Amino acid sequence: MTPHSRYTAEEQTTLLNIAHRSIEHGLTNDAPAPVCLVDHAPTLQALRASFVTLKIAYDLRGCIGTLEAIRPLAEDVSHNAYAAAFRDPRFSPLRASELDKISISLSILSTPALLSFESEQDLIEQLRPGVDGLILEVSRQQRGTFLPAVWEALPNPTAFLSQLKLKAGLPVDYWSETLRVYRYTAAHIGAE
């Protein structure tokens, strides 16, 4: 089963259209586009967590998402597409002149599962490059995640974990018995 096969081609197109419409709507309304859930398949009405990634010519232009399933998938995609375009603190808000240049990809997350490990090496040995997304958490205020797609840039499990620590605001050599790490997979939809 390919990662995106959990969703039909029509559902994938619908989700990408929702993301695009929300970005368009945000340019003039400073808010995500509303979503009428009854217009969508039950799969898109289910509570799911998603990330929306925007790129221009292979360069990251925004990426925002949720780690917990707090709203229906169609609404989550609309909200995160708007946030990726206009609220990612790493970038200035998307301009109208960029709209036709962006490529949109979606990652629909599985429910994260807490990993059990004895040491950092034990954790590293459990990682599945190209498959796992990780959430590293010291507290609710200090955590970071890497989507499975990040393995393309960081294929080495040790480097993957080290960079995730940095993203969470921790030193690369940080280790604590209270560290929590969750694993999830993601259905990828859209631009590669």
N, C-alpha and C positions, 0 to 999 in steps of 0.2 A: 504494500500500500504506500503510495507516494504521499509525502506530507500534506499536499494540498487536496488529496482525493477525498478528504472528509467533507468537502464542499463541492457541489456540482459546479459545472462551468457557469451556469446561470447565476448561482449564488456568489461565485467569485466575482463575476462581472458586476453584479448588484453592489457588492461591498466596495469595489473600486469606484463605482459611480457615486456611492454615498460619500466616500472620502473626497472625491473631486468636487462634488456639489457643495460640501461643507466648506472647503477652501474657497471656492468661488463666492459663496454666501458670506464668508468672513471678510472678504475684501471690501464689501459695502455695508455690512451689518455689524461688524465687530462681535460676532457670536457664531457658534457652530450652527449648521443648518438643522432645523427640526426634522425628526424622523417619525413617520406614521407607521408604527409597528404592524398594524393589521394588514398593511400592504405587502408584508414580507413573509417568507417561509418560516415555519416554526424554528428551524435551525438558526435563523438570524435573529429570532426573538429570545433565544436562550441566553441566560446570563453567562458571559464569557469575557475574559480579559484579552486585550489586544494592544499591539504597538503599531503605529503608523510611521513609516520612514519615507522621507522625501529626499530625492537627489536631483542635482542638475549636472548633467554630463559626468556621472559616476562620483561626483563630490557630494558628501552629505550636506543637506540643506535644512534638516530638522528631523527629530525623532522623539516622539513622546508616546507613552503608553501607560497602561495600568497592569499591576501584577496580580490584583485580586479581581475576581468576577463580581462587579458591583452594579452592573446595568446590562440590559440586553445588548447583544453583539452589535446590531445595526447602530444603536445609539452610541456605544463605546467607540466604534470606528469613526462616526461623525465627530464626536467630541475630541478624539485624539488627532484626527486629521487637522481640525481647526487649530488645536494646541501645537502640533508639529509645525504648522505654517506660521503661526503668529505668536506663540508663547514659549518656544524653546529658548532658554536664556543664552545659549551659545551663539545665536544668530539674530540678526535684525529681522523684524517682521517681513514676511514675503510681500513683494511688490506685484502689482497687477502685471507688469512687464515680464515677470518670471513665470506666470501661471502656465503658459504653453510650453515651458522648458522643463518643468518638473516631471520626474517619474515617481510613481507612488507604489510602495509595496507594503503589505500588511503581514503581520505575524499574529496568528491567533493562538494563544497560549493554552496548554493543558493545565490542569490544577497542579501547582507546585507540590512536590513531595520532599519532606525533610530527609536529608541523608544522615546516616550514622557512620561515624569514622573514628578511629583511634588516634590518628596523627595526620599531619599535613600530607605526608607521603601516601597514607591510606586513602585520603580524599582524592589526591591526584590520580591514583590508580583506578579509582571508580569512575572517573570522568570519561564520557563517550564523545570524543571529538567529532564535530559536525552534527551531533544529535542533541546534546544537552544545552539548554539555556541554564544559567545559574543565577541564584539570588544569594548574595553573601550578606549576612546581617549580624551586626553587633548589638544594635538597638533599632527601634522603629525609626529613629532619626538618623541613624548611621547605617546605611545599606546601599548596595549597588547591584545592578544586574547586567549581564551580557546575554543577548539573544543568541540562539544557535548560529545565526549567520556570522557572528564575530569570529567563529573558528576559521573562516576564510582568511582573515588577517592575522590571527593568532592560533596557528594549528598545533602548537606545542602546549600540552596541558599545564605544565609548570608556568609558562609565560602567560597563559590564559588566566590562571588563578592570580598571579602576581599583578597583572594589569587590572583585574577586577578589584583587588584590594586597594589599589591606587584610586580607582574610580569611586570606591566607597569612602575615600578619605583616610585610608590606613596606610602605614608603611608596608613595603613589600615583604618584610620579614615578620609582620604581625602574626601572632598566633595566640589563641586563648582557648581554654576549655569551654568557654561559654559561646564561642563562635557558632553560628547556625548557618548551614548551607542547604538550600533547596534546589532541586532539579526539576526542570519542566521541558517539554518539547513544544514545538510550534509548527502549525500549518502555515506555510509561506504562500502568499498570493501576490501576484503582480510582478513588477520589474525585478530582474535579477541583479 
